[in-house]
Amino acid sequence: MEVSMASILQPIQQLTQPEDFVEYINSNGAIFLAVAILAIIVQMGFLGGLWIGFDSLDNDKDISPLDAQLQAMKRVFSILGASIVIGIASFLGFLLLILPGIYVMARLSLTYGYIVLENKSVSDSIQESWRMTVLLGRSRQ
């Protein structure tokens, strides 16, 4: 994705006038949008693939990285939705101060695992992550 975006942006180096720059961006906007959407989908699949890969290591299963990512691609839109919700919640926590943002991020950290490994919906995964992080914190005391 980075190489394709760099090759699209390379002609900008020869532009000297601001209006030429704006014209180039406007004329290639669809390409930029397509590459950005594809990059987001691949990134969400990679995130889910990490959970599947770590789960396979934990359970002594043998899975290739490509198979893990392909399995995660089935849930890519759920991961994307959860990522948006977690991002907004974390942003609001960081607006209050740094510590609430870190607290929210920590409490929602298991959400992706529940989506990918247990096939739960976004809202169920968020609720389960919130509940389990409290239980894990109490069991360590």
C-alpha positions as CSV (number, residue, x, y, z in Angstrom):
1,M,0.0,0.0,0.0
2,E,2.8,2.4,0.9
3,V,4.6,1.7,-2.4
4,S,1.4,2.3,-4.5
5,M,0.7,5.5,-2.6
6,A,4.3,6.7,-3.1
7,S,4.2,6.0,-6.8
8,I,0.9,8.0,-7.1
9,L,2.4,10.9,-5.2
10,Q,5.7,11.0,-7.0
11,P,4.7,13.4,-9.8
12,I,3.9,16.0,-7.1
13,Q,7.6,16.6,-6.7
14,Q,7.7,18.4,-10.0
15,L,4.8,20.7,-9.2
16,T,5.7,24.3,-8.2
17,Q,2.4,26.1,-8.1
18,P,-0.2,25.5,-5.4
19,E,-3.0,25.4,-8.0
20,D,-1.1,22.6,-9.9
21,F,-0.9,20.7,-6.7
22,V,-4.7,21.1,-6.0
23,E,-5.5,20.1,-9.6
24,Y,-3.3,17.0,-9.3
25,I,-5.0,15.9,-6.1
26,N,-8.5,16.6,-7.5
27,S,-7.8,14.6,-10.7
28,N,-6.4,11.6,-8.8
29,G,-8.8,11.7,-5.8
30,A,-10.5,8.5,-6.7
31,I,-7.2,6.6,-6.8
32,F,-6.2,8.0,-3.5
33,L,-9.5,7.0,-2.0
34,A,-9.3,3.5,-3.4
35,V,-5.8,2.9,-2.1
36,A,-6.8,4.3,1.3
37,I,-9.9,2.1,1.6
38,L,-7.9,-1.0,0.6
39,A,-5.2,-0.1,3.1
40,I,-7.8,0.2,5.9
41,I,-9.2,-3.2,5.0
42,V,-5.8,-4.9,4.9
43,Q,-4.9,-3.2,8.2
44,M,-8.0,-4.5,10.0
45,G,-7.4,-8.0,8.5
46,F,-3.8,-7.8,9.8
47,L,-5.1,-6.8,13.3
48,G,-7.5,-9.8,13.4
49,G,-4.8,-12.1,12.0
50,L,-2.5,-11.2,14.9
51,W,-5.2,-12.4,17.3
52,I,-5.7,-15.6,15.4
53,G,-1.9,-16.1,15.2
54,F,-1.4,-15.6,18.9
55,D,-4.3,-17.9,19.7
56,S,-2.8,-20.6,17.5
57,L,0.5,-20.3,19.3
58,D,-1.3,-20.4,22.7
59,N,-3.2,-23.6,21.7
60,D,-0.4,-25.3,19.9
61,K,-2.1,-25.1,16.5
62,D,-0.1,-24.7,13.3
63,I,-1.4,-21.9,11.1
64,S,0.4,-19.9,8.5
65,P,0.3,-16.1,8.7
66,L,-1.6,-15.9,5.4
67,D,-4.2,-18.3,6.6
68,A,-4.6,-16.3,9.9
69,Q,-5.1,-13.1,7.9
70,L,-7.5,-14.7,5.5
71,Q,-9.6,-16.0,8.4
72,A,-9.6,-12.5,10.0
73,M,-10.7,-11.0,6.7
74,K,-14.1,-12.6,7.3
75,R,-14.6,-10.3,10.3
76,V,-12.9,-7.2,8.8
77,F,-15.9,-4.9,9.0
78,S,-16.7,-5.9,12.5
79,I,-13.1,-5.1,13.5
80,L,-13.4,-1.8,11.6
81,G,-16.6,-0.9,13.5
82,A,-15.0,-1.8,16.8
83,S,-11.9,0.2,15.9
84,I,-14.0,3.3,15.3
85,V,-16.0,2.9,18.5
86,I,-12.8,2.3,20.5
87,G,-11.1,5.2,18.9
88,I,-13.9,7.6,19.7
89,A,-14.1,6.3,23.3
90,S,-10.4,6.6,23.8
91,F,-10.4,10.1,22.2
92,L,-13.0,11.2,24.7
93,G,-11.1,9.7,27.5
94,F,-7.9,11.6,26.4
95,L,-9.9,14.8,26.2
96,L,-10.7,14.5,29.9
97,L,-7.0,13.9,30.7
98,I,-4.4,11.3,29.8
99,L,-5.3,8.7,32.5
100,P,-9.0,8.3,31.5
101,G,-7.9,7.7,27.9
102,I,-5.4,5.0,29.0
103,Y,-8.0,3.4,31.3
104,V,-10.6,3.2,28.5
105,M,-8.1,1.8,26.0
106,A,-7.0,-0.8,28.5
107,R,-10.5,-1.8,29.3
108,L,-11.4,-2.2,25.6
109,S,-8.2,-4.0,24.7
110,L,-9.8,-7.5,24.4
111,T,-12.6,-6.4,22.0
112,Y,-10.8,-7.5,18.9
113,G,-10.1,-10.9,20.4
114,Y,-13.8,-11.5,21.1
115,I,-14.7,-10.4,17.6
116,V,-12.2,-12.7,15.8
117,L,-11.9,-15.7,18.2
118,E,-15.4,-16.0,19.5
119,N,-17.4,-14.5,16.6
120,K,-19.2,-12.0,18.9
121,S,-20.8,-8.8,17.6
122,V,-19.1,-5.5,18.2
123,S,-21.4,-4.4,21.1
124,D,-21.1,-7.9,22.8
125,S,-17.3,-7.8,22.3
126,I,-17.0,-4.3,23.9
127,Q,-19.2,-5.3,26.8
128,E,-17.3,-8.6,27.3
129,S,-14.0,-6.8,27.2
130,W,-15.1,-4.2,29.7
131,R,-16.4,-7.0,32.0
132,M,-13.4,-9.3,31.7
133,T,-10.8,-6.6,32.3
134,V,-12.4,-5.8,35.6
135,L,-12.4,-9.5,36.6
136,L,-8.8,-9.9,35.6
137,G,-7.8,-6.8,37.6
138,R,-9.6,-8.1,40.7
139,S,-8.2,-11.6,40.4
140,R,-4.6,-10.3,40.6
141,Q,-5.2,-8.5,43.9
